[in-house]
Amino acid sequence: MNFASIFKNEPTRQSFSAGEILIREGEENEKMFIILSGDLEVRVGGKSVASLKEGDLFGELSMIDKDPASGDIVALSDGEFVTLDERRFLAASQQNPFFTMGILRVVTAKLRAMNQGCSEV
């Protein structure tokens, strides 16, 4: 599912600049971010662990479980995103049930990747 296409006309788009840190590891975060354009990097303990691009999302785990962010999200280029707090997430889910399934698929893929990484150690 391309989350960017669902929110491409969102009036509350926000911009980011190359080098900007959108989320800091260990900080509170209660929003899910959907990347509309640009490239970002996930860093854990200062080490790059993943790349993010248009249509990807991040912050969904903290939005769901209210725990602090597990990594830094750093912009590699200029771009735009939209954010969803819990209220907006629930509204989007009611309007488009496939949206919720898409989020579940993303979370599941991240969990499987983490499990795969653990089994290789």
Backbone as JSON Lines, residues from 0, in Angstrom:
{"i":0,"aa":"M","n":[0.85,-1.18,0.0],"ca":[0.0,0.0,0.0],"c":[0.89,1.24,0.0]}
{"i":1,"aa":"N","n":[0.6,2.17,-0.89],"ca":[1.35,3.42,-0.93],"c":[0.62,4.46,-0.08]}
{"i":2,"aa":"F","n":[1.12,4.64,1.13],"ca":[0.48,5.56,2.06],"c":[0.54,7.0,1.56]}
{"i":3,"aa":"A","n":[1.58,7.34,0.82],"ca":[1.72,8.7,0.29],"c":[0.56,9.05,-0.62]}
{"i":4,"aa":"S","n":[0.09,8.08,-1.42],"ca":[-1.01,8.37,-2.34],"c":[-2.31,8.68,-1.6]}
{"i":5,"aa":"I","n":[-2.5,8.09,-0.44],"ca":[-3.71,8.35,0.34],"c":[-3.71,9.77,0.88]}
{"i":6,"aa":"F","n":[-2.53,10.28,1.25],"ca":[-2.45,11.58,1.92],"c":[-1.81,12.67,1.06]}
{"i":7,"aa":"K","n":[-1.66,12.42,-0.25],"ca":[-0.95,13.38,-1.11],"c":[-1.6,14.75,-1.16]}
{"i":8,"aa":"N","n":[-2.91,14.84,-0.97],"ca":[-3.61,16.12,-1.0],"c":[-3.89,16.68,0.39]}
{"i":9,"aa":"E","n":[-3.27,16.1,1.38],"ca":[-3.45,16.52,2.77],"c":[-3.02,17.97,2.94]}
{"i":10,"aa":"P","n":[-3.9,18.81,3.5],"ca":[-3.54,20.23,3.67],"c":[-2.52,20.49,4.78]}
{"i":11,"aa":"T","n":[-2.27,19.51,5.64],"ca":[-1.36,19.72,6.77],"c":[0.03,19.16,6.5]}
{"i":12,"aa":"R","n":[0.44,19.17,5.25],"ca":[1.78,18.7,4.89],"c":[2.83,19.54,5.6]}
{"i":13,"aa":"Q","n":[3.91,18.89,5.98],"ca":[5.02,19.6,6.62],"c":[6.3,19.29,5.86]}
{"i":14,"aa":"S","n":[7.21,20.24,5.86],"ca":[8.48,20.08,5.14],"c":[9.6,19.7,6.1]}
{"i":15,"aa":"F","n":[10.61,19.04,5.55],"ca":[11.85,18.79,6.3],"c":[13.02,19.07,5.38]}
{"i":16,"aa":"S","n":[14.17,19.34,5.98],"ca":[15.39,19.68,5.24],"c":[16.45,18.62,5.47]}
{"i":17,"aa":"A","n":[17.31,18.45,4.48],"ca":[18.42,17.51,4.6],"c":[19.21,17.79,5.87]}
{"i":18,"aa":"G","n":[19.51,16.74,6.62],"ca":[20.25,16.86,7.87],"c":[19.38,17.02,9.1]}
{"i":19,"aa":"E","n":[18.11,17.31,8.91],"ca":[17.2,17.51,10.04],"c":[16.89,16.18,10.72]}
{"i":20,"aa":"I","n":[16.84,16.2,12.05],"ca":[16.46,15.02,12.82],"c":[14.99,15.17,13.16]}
{"i":21,"aa":"L","n":[14.16,14.28,12.62],"ca":[12.71,14.36,12.81],"c":[12.27,13.71,14.11]}
{"i":22,"aa":"I","n":[12.93,12.64,14.48],"ca":[12.66,11.95,15.75],"c":[14.01,11.59,16.35]}
{"i":23,"aa":"R","n":[14.12,11.76,17.65],"ca":[15.36,11.4,18.35],"c":[15.13,10.15,19.19]}
{"i":24,"aa":"E","n":[16.09,9.26,19.14],"ca":[16.05,8.03,19.92],"c":[15.83,8.36,21.39]}
{"i":25,"aa":"G","n":[14.88,7.67,22.02],"ca":[14.6,7.86,23.44],"c":[13.6,8.95,23.76]}
{"i":26,"aa":"E","n":[13.23,9.77,22.78],"ca":[12.26,10.84,23.03],"c":[10.84,10.32,22.87]}
{"i":27,"aa":"E","n":[9.94,10.99,23.57],"ca":[8.52,10.66,23.44],"c":[8.04,11.03,22.04]}
{"i":28,"aa":"N","n":[7.19,10.2,21.48],"ca":[6.59,10.48,20.18],"c":[5.23,9.8,20.14]}
{"i":29,"aa":"E","n":[4.2,10.55,19.81],"ca":[2.86,9.97,19.75],"c":[2.24,10.15,18.37]}
{"i":30,"aa":"K","n":[3.09,10.28,17.35],"ca":[2.59,10.47,15.99],"c":[3.24,9.47,15.04]}
{"i":31,"aa":"M","n":[2.47,9.13,14.03],"ca":[2.99,8.34,12.93],"c":[3.25,9.3,11.78]}
{"i":32,"aa":"F","n":[4.39,9.15,11.13],"ca":[4.78,10.02,10.02],"c":[4.65,9.24,8.71]}
{"i":33,"aa":"I","n":[4.08,9.87,7.7],"ca":[3.99,9.27,6.37],"c":[4.79,10.16,5.43]}
{"i":34,"aa":"I","n":[5.79,9.58,4.77],"ca":[6.68,10.34,3.9],"c":[6.01,10.55,2.54]}
{"i":35,"aa":"L","n":[5.83,11.82,2.17],"ca":[5.26,12.17,0.87],"c":[6.33,12.34,-0.19]}
{"i":36,"aa":"S","n":[7.51,12.79,0.24],"ca":[8.65,12.93,-0.67],"c":[9.91,13.01,0.17]}
{"i":37,"aa":"G","n":[11.04,12.67,-0.45],"ca":[12.32,12.75,0.25],"c":[12.83,11.4,0.71]}
{"i":38,"aa":"D","n":[14.07,11.43,1.2],"ca":[14.73,10.23,1.69],"c":[15.2,10.46,3.12]}
{"i":39,"aa":"L","n":[15.02,9.44,3.95],"ca":[15.42,9.51,5.34],"c":[16.18,8.25,5.73]}
{"i":40,"aa":"E","n":[16.8,8.31,6.9],"ca":[17.58,7.18,7.4],"c":[17.2,6.93,8.85]}
{"i":41,"aa":"V","n":[17.13,5.66,9.21],"ca":[16.89,5.26,10.6],"c":[18.23,4.92,11.21]}
{"i":42,"aa":"R","n":[18.53,5.52,12.37],"ca":[19.78,5.24,13.07],"c":[19.46,4.79,14.5]}
{"i":43,"aa":"V","n":[20.08,3.71,14.9],"ca":[19.94,3.22,16.27],"c":[21.33,3.21,16.88]}
{"i":44,"aa":"G","n":[21.48,3.92,17.98],"ca":[22.79,4.04,18.6],"c":[23.81,4.69,17.67]}
{"i":45,"aa":"G","n":[23.33,5.56,16.79],"ca":[24.19,6.25,15.85],"c":[24.52,5.47,14.59]}
{"i":46,"aa":"K","n":[24.09,4.2,14.53],"ca":[24.38,3.34,13.37],"c":[23.17,3.29,12.44]}
{"i":47,"aa":"S","n":[23.42,3.46,11.14],"ca":[22.36,3.39,10.14],"c":[21.83,1.96,10.06]}
{"i":48,"aa":"V","n":[20.5,1.81,10.2],"ca":[19.91,0.47,10.16],"c":[18.85,0.31,9.06]}
{"i":49,"aa":"A","n":[18.37,1.43,8.5],"ca":[17.35,1.34,7.45],"c":[17.24,2.66,6.71]}
{"i":50,"aa":"S","n":[16.73,2.57,5.49],"ca":[16.45,3.76,4.68],"c":[14.94,3.86,4.49]}
{"i":51,"aa":"L","n":[14.46,5.09,4.39],"ca":[13.03,5.34,4.19],"c":[12.86,6.26,3.0]}
{"i":52,"aa":"K","n":[11.74,6.09,2.28],"ca":[11.48,6.9,1.09],"c":[9.99,7.2,0.99]}
{"i":53,"aa":"E","n":[9.61,7.85,-0.09],"ca":[8.21,8.2,-0.33],"c":[7.31,6.98,-0.14]}
{"i":54,"aa":"G","n":[6.22,7.19,0.61],"ca":[5.26,6.12,0.85],"c":[5.54,5.33,2.11]}
{"i":55,"aa":"D","n":[6.76,5.41,2.63],"ca":[7.1,4.71,3.87],"c":[6.56,5.49,5.06]}
{"i":56,"aa":"L","n":[6.53,4.82,6.19],"ca":[6.1,5.48,7.41],"c":[7.04,5.14,8.55]}
{"i":57,"aa":"F","n":[6.98,5.97,9.57],"ca":[7.78,5.72,10.77],"c":[7.07,6.36,11.95]}
{"i":58,"aa":"G","n":[7.44,5.94,13.15],"ca":[6.81,6.46,14.36],"c":[5.55,5.7,14.74]}
{"i":59,"aa":"E","n":[5.17,4.72,13.93],"ca":[3.93,3.99,14.19],"c":[3.99,3.19,15.49]}
{"i":60,"aa":"L","n":[5.16,2.66,15.82],"ca":[5.26,1.88,17.05],"c":[5.03,2.75,18.28]}
{"i":61,"aa":"S","n":[5.66,3.92,18.31],"ca":[5.47,4.84,19.44],"c":[4.04,5.35,19.52]}
{"i":62,"aa":"M","n":[3.42,5.57,18.35],"ca":[2.03,6.01,18.35],"c":[1.14,4.94,18.97]}
{"i":63,"aa":"I","n":[1.44,3.69,18.67],"ca":[0.61,2.6,19.17],"c":[0.88,2.3,20.64]}
{"i":64,"aa":"D","n":[2.15,2.14,21.02],"ca":[2.43,1.69,22.39],"c":[2.85,2.79,23.37]}
{"i":65,"aa":"K","n":[3.02,4.01,22.86],"ca":[3.35,5.19,23.69],"c":[4.74,5.1,24.33]}
{"i":66,"aa":"D","n":[5.58,4.18,23.88],"ca":[6.96,4.1,24.36],"c":[7.83,5.09,23.6]}
{"i":67,"aa":"P","n":[8.97,5.48,24.16],"ca":[9.87,6.4,23.46],"c":[10.36,5.82,22.13]}
{"i":68,"aa":"A","n":[10.8,6.7,21.26],"ca":[11.31,6.3,19.95],"c":[12.52,5.38,20.1]}
{"i":69,"aa":"S","n":[12.58,4.36,19.26],"ca":[13.67,3.39,19.35],"c":[14.87,3.76,18.5]}
{"i":70,"aa":"G","n":[14.78,4.86,17.75],"ca":[15.9,5.29,16.93],"c":[15.72,6.72,16.46]}
{"i":71,"aa":"D","n":[16.79,7.27,15.87],"ca":[16.73,8.59,15.25],"c":[16.21,8.44,13.83]}
{"i":72,"aa":"I","n":[15.46,9.43,13.37],"ca":[15.06,9.51,11.96],"c":[15.7,10.78,11.42]}
{"i":73,"aa":"V","n":[16.61,10.62,10.46],"ca":[17.4,11.73,9.93],"c":[17.1,11.91,8.44]}
{"i":74,"aa":"A","n":[16.82,13.15,8.05],"ca":[16.55,13.45,6.64],"c":[17.84,13.45,5.84]}
{"i":75,"aa":"L","n":[17.85,12.72,4.74],"ca":[18.99,12.7,3.83],"c":[18.81,13.71,2.7]}
{"i":76,"aa":"S","n":[17.56,14.14,2.5],"ca":[17.24,15.13,1.47],"c":[16.08,15.97,1.97]}
{"i":77,"aa":"D","n":[15.76,17.02,1.24],"ca":[14.56,17.79,1.55],"c":[13.35,16.95,1.18]}
{"i":78,"aa":"G","n":[12.22,17.2,1.84],"ca":[11.01,16.47,1.53],"c":[9.82,16.95,2.32]}
{"i":79,"aa":"E","n":[8.75,16.17,2.24],"ca":[7.51,16.5,2.95],"c":[6.93,15.25,3.6]}
{"i":80,"aa":"F","n":[6.16,15.47,4.66],"ca":[5.48,14.38,5.35],"c":[4.17,14.89,5.92]}
{"i":81,"aa":"V","n":[3.32,13.96,6.31],"ca":[2.14,14.27,7.11],"c":[2.25,13.43,8.37]}
{"i":82,"aa":"T","n":[1.61,13.89,9.43],"ca":[1.6,13.13,10.67],"c":[0.17,12.76,11.03]}
{"i":83,"aa":"L","n":[0.05,11.64,11.69],"ca":[-1.24,11.19,12.21],"c":[-1.06,10.89,13.69]}
{"i":84,"aa":"D","n":[-1.87,11.54,14.51],"ca":[-1.92,11.15,15.91],"c":[-2.95,10.03,16.03]}
{"i":85,"aa":"E","n":[-3.19,9.55,17.21],"ca":[-4.11,8.42,17.39],"c":[-5.51,8.73,16.86]}
{"i":86,"aa":"R","n":[-5.99,9.92,17.11],"ca":[-7.33,10.32,16.66],"c":[-7.42,10.28,15.13]}
{"i":87,"aa":"R","n":[-6.44,10.88,14.47],"ca":[-6.44,10.91,13.0],"c":[-6.22,9.51,12.42]}
{"i":88,"aa":"F","n":[-5.43,8.7,13.1],"ca":[-5.22,7.32,12.66],"c":[-6.55,6.56,12.68]}
{"i":89,"aa":"L","n":[-7.29,6.69,13.77],"ca":[-8.58,6.0,13.87],"c":[-9.57,6.49,12.82]}
{"i":90,"aa":"A","n":[-9.58,7.8,12.56],"ca":[-10.46,8.35,11.53],"c":[-10.09,7.8,10.16]}
{"i":91,"aa":"A","n":[-8.79,7.75,9.84],"ca":[-8.35,7.21,8.55],"c":[-8.71,5.73,8.44]}
{"i":92,"aa":"S","n":[-8.64,5.0,9.55],"ca":[-8.98,3.59,9.55],"c":[-10.46,3.37,9.29]}
{"i":93,"aa":"Q","n":[-11.29,4.25,9.84],"ca":[-12.73,4.14,9.6],"c":[-13.08,4.46,8.15]}
{"i":94,"aa":"Q","n":[-12.39,5.44,7.58],"ca":[-12.66,5.83,6.19],"c":[-12.15,4.8,5.2]}
{"i":95,"aa":"N","n":[-11.07,4.11,5.55],"ca":[-10.44,3.17,4.63],"c":[-9.9,1.98,5.43]}
{"i":96,"aa":"P","n":[-10.71,0.92,5.6],"ca":[-10.26,-0.23,6.39],"c":[-8.97,-0.86,5.86]}
{"i":97,"aa":"F","n":[-8.7,-0.72,4.57],"ca":[-7.46,-1.27,4.01],"c":[-6.24,-0.52,4.54]}
{"i":98,"aa":"F","n":[-6.45,0.72,4.98],"ca":[-5.37,1.5,5.58],"c":[-4.83,0.77,6.82]}
{"i":99,"aa":"T","n":[-5.74,0.31,7.67],"ca":[-5.34,-0.41,8.88],"c":[-4.58,-1.69,8.53]}
{"i":100,"aa":"M","n":[-5.07,-2.41,7.54],"ca":[-4.37,-3.64,7.13],"c":[-2.98,-3.3,6.6]}
{"i":101,"aa":"G","n":[-2.86,-2.2,5.89],"ca":[-1.55,-1.77,5.39],"c":[-0.58,-1.48,6.52]}
{"i":102,"aa":"I","n":[-1.07,-0.81,7.57],"ca":[-0.24,-0.51,8.73],"c":[0.19,-1.81,9.41]}
{"i":103,"aa":"L","n":[-0.74,-2.73,9.56],"ca":[-0.4,-4.02,10.17],"c":[0.66,-4.75,9.36]}
{"i":104,"aa":"R","n":[0.59,-4.66,8.05],"ca":[1.6,-5.3,7.2],"c":[2.98,-4.67,7.41]}
{"i":105,"aa":"V","n":[3.01,-3.35,7.54],"ca":[4.29,-2.66,7.78],"c":[4.88,-3.1,9.11]}
{"i":106,"aa":"V","n":[4.07,-3.1,10.16],"ca":[4.55,-3.48,11.49],"c":[5.02,-4.94,11.48]}
{"i":107,"aa":"T","n":[4.26,-5.8,10.81],"ca":[4.63,-7.21,10.72],"c":[5.95,-7.39,9.98]}
{"i":108,"aa":"A","n":[6.13,-6.66,8.88],"ca":[7.38,-6.75,8.11],"c":[8.57,-6.31,8.96]}
{"i":109,"aa":"K","n":[8.38,-5.25,9.75],"ca":[9.47,-4.79,10.61],"c":[9.79,-5.82,11.68]}
{"i":110,"aa":"L","n":[8.77,-6.45,12.23],"ca":[8.98,-7.49,13.24],"c":[9.71,-8.69,12.64]}
{"i":111,"aa":"R","n":[9.3,-9.1,11.45],"ca":[9.97,-10.23,10.79],"c":[11.44,-9.91,10.5]}
{"i":112,"aa":"A","n":[11.7,-8.69,10.05],"ca":[13.08,-8.28,9.76],"c":[13.92,-8.31,11.03]}
{"i":113,"aa":"M","n":[13.32,-7.85,12.13],"ca":[14.03,-7.86,13.4],"c":[14.31,-9.3,13.84]}
{"i":114,"aa":"N","n":[13.31,-10.16,13.7],"ca":[13.5,-11.57,14.06],"c":[14.57,-12.22,13.2]}
{"i":115,"aa":"Q","n":[14.58,-11.9,11.92],"ca":[15.59,-12.44,11.0],"c":[16.98,-11.99,11.44]}
{"i":116,"aa":"G","n":[17.1,-10.71,11.81],"ca":[18.38,-10.19,12.27],"c":[18.85,-10.88,13.54]}
{"i":117,"aa":"C","n":[17.91,-11.18,14.43],"ca":[18.27,-11.86,15.68],"c":[18.71,-13.29,15.42]}
{"i":118,"aa":"S","n":[18.09,-13.95,14.46],"ca":[18.44,-15.35,14.19],"c":[19.79,-15.48,13.5]}
{"i":119,"aa":"E","n":[20.28,-14.38,12.9],"ca":[21.58,-14.42,12.22],"c":[22.74,-14.14,13.17]}
{"i":120,"aa":"V","n":[22.44,-13.78,14.39],"ca":[23.5,-13.45,15.36],"c":[24.09,-14.68,15.97]}
